[in-house]
């Protein structure tokens, strides 16, 4: 499987001590140029560099047809009754649709976009919680509740009770 990650996902995920387990789920994770250009964290940049060197991460180029659609979505989501999406996240969602890549995000606008637009409803979006659940399903983490606590402690990311209850975790 191939994924494409946005900034919000990468910044949190890189703080997780078991971050490299993601490569047991995905053969390759793309980082769009626009996302790479947003990253300022030394830790995140180092992890991206290591991933590029090991061929587990790759930079996804800026493509005109995807850029144009992403810009349209940025414009439209600002005129709708849903959380707006910014360009890098919109770019990931469009790539997810066109190339059938899984979109890795923590961005509420990207999640809302996929749920609102019929033509994007087939895009698979995974947040850190879904990645952790998938790691558990694959036997890569044994105690999912403990793993979620550890992830939250290490990253500062708190999962909503609604999301946790969806997976039967509370």
C-alpha positions in Angstrom: 0.0 0.0 0.0 1.1 3.6 -0.7 0.2 6.6 1.4 0.6 10.4 1.2 1.0 12.3 4.4 0.3 15.9 5.2 2.0 18.2 7.7 -0.4 17.7 10.6 0.1 14.0 10.5 3.9 14.1 10.2 4.5 16.5 13.0 2.7 14.4 15.5 3.7 11.0 14.1 7.4 11.8 14.2 7.2 12.3 18.0 6.0 8.8 18.5 8.8 6.4 19.5 7.4 3.6 17.3 7.0 5.8 14.3 8.8 3.5 11.9 6.2 0.8 12.4 4.2 2.7 9.8 6.4 1.2 7.2 5.0 -2.2 8.0 1.6 -1.0 6.8 2.8 1.2 3.9 5.4 0.2 1.4 6.0 3.9 0.6 4.8 7.1 2.1 4.9 10.2 -0.1 5.5 13.7 1.3 4.2 16.3 -1.2 6.6 19.2 -2.0 4.1 21.7 -0.4 4.1 19.7 2.8 7.9 19.3 2.8 8.2 23.1 2.4 5.9 23.6 5.5 7.9 21.5 7.8 10.1 23.5 10.2 10.7 20.9 13.0 14.3 19.6 12.9 13.0 16.2 14.2 10.5 15.9 11.4 13.0 17.0 8.8 15.5 14.4 10.1 12.9 11.6 10.0 12.0 12.6 6.4 15.7 12.6 5.4 16.2 9.2 6.9 13.0 7.9 5.2 14.2 9.3 1.8 17.6 7.6 2.3 16.0 4.2 3.1 13.5 4.6 0.2 10.5 4.4 2.6 9.6 8.0 2.0 9.6 9.9 -1.3 8.8 13.5 -2.3 5.7 13.8 -4.4 6.1 16.4 -7.1 3.8 19.4 -7.7 1.7 18.4 -10.6 -0.4 21.0 -12.4 -3.6 19.0 -12.7 -3.6 18.1 -9.0 -2.6 21.6 -8.0 -5.5 23.1 -9.9 -8.1 20.7 -8.3 -6.5 21.3 -4.8 -6.8 25.1 -5.3 -10.5 24.7 -6.3 -11.1 22.7 -3.1 -9.4 25.3 -1.0 -11.6 28.0 -2.5 -14.8 26.0 -2.3 -14.4 24.8 1.3 -14.2 28.4 2.4 -17.7 29.0 1.1 -19.3 25.9 2.6 -20.6 25.1 6.1 -17.6 22.9 6.8 -14.1 23.3 8.1 -12.0 24.7 5.4 -9.0 22.8 4.0 -5.6 24.3 3.3 -3.6 23.7 0.2 -1.2 21.0 1.3 -4.0 18.9 2.8 -6.2 19.5 -0.2 -3.3 18.4 -2.4 -3.0 15.1 -0.4 -6.7 14.4 -0.8 -6.7 15.0 -4.5 -3.6 12.7 -4.9 -5.5 10.1 -2.8 -8.4 10.3 -5.2 -6.5 10.3 -8.4 -3.9 7.6 -7.5 -5.9 5.8 -4.8 -3.3 6.4 -2.1 -4.2 6.4 1.5 -4.2 10.0 2.9 -2.5 10.3 6.3 -3.8 13.4 8.1 -4.9 14.9 11.4 -6.5 17.9 9.6 -10.2 18.2 10.3 -10.7 20.1 7.0 -9.3 17.2 5.0 -11.6 14.7 6.8 -14.6 17.0 6.4 -13.8 17.4 2.6 -13.8 13.6 2.1 -17.1 13.2 4.0 -18.8 16.1 2.2 -17.9 15.8 -1.5 -19.4 12.7 -3.1 -16.6 12.5 -5.6 -14.1 12.2 -2.7 -16.0 9.7 -0.5 -13.9 6.8 -1.8 -10.6 8.4 -0.6 -9.2 6.4 2.3 -8.2 8.7 5.1 -6.3 7.5 8.1 -5.5 9.6 11.2 -3.0 8.4 13.8 -5.7 6.5 15.6 -6.6 4.5 12.5 -2.9 3.8 11.9 -2.5 2.6 15.5 -5.6 0.4 15.2 -4.1 -1.0 11.9 -0.8 -1.7 13.6 -2.7 -3.6 16.3 -4.7 -5.6 13.7 -1.4 -6.6 12.1 0.0 -7.7 15.5 2.7 -5.0 15.6 1.4 -3.5 18.8 -0.2 -5.8 21.4 -2.1 -3.7 23.8 -4.0 -1.0 21.8 -5.3 0.9 24.8 -1.8 1.2 26.3 -0.4 2.1 22.8 -2.9 4.9 22.5 -2.0 6.2 25.9 1.7 6.0 25.0 1.1 7.8 21.7 -0.8 10.6 23.5 1.9 10.9 26.1 4.7 11.1 23.6 3.0 13.3 21.1 0.7 15.4 23.1 -2.1 14.4 20.8 -5.4 13.6 22.5 -8.0 11.4 20.8 -11.7 12.3 21.2 -13.9 10.1 23.2 -16.2 9.9 20.1 -13.3 8.5 18.0 -12.1 6.1 20.7 -15.7 4.8 21.3 -16.0 4.2 17.5 -13.3 1.6 17.8 -14.7 0.2 21.1 -11.7 1.6 23.1 -13.7 3.3 25.9 
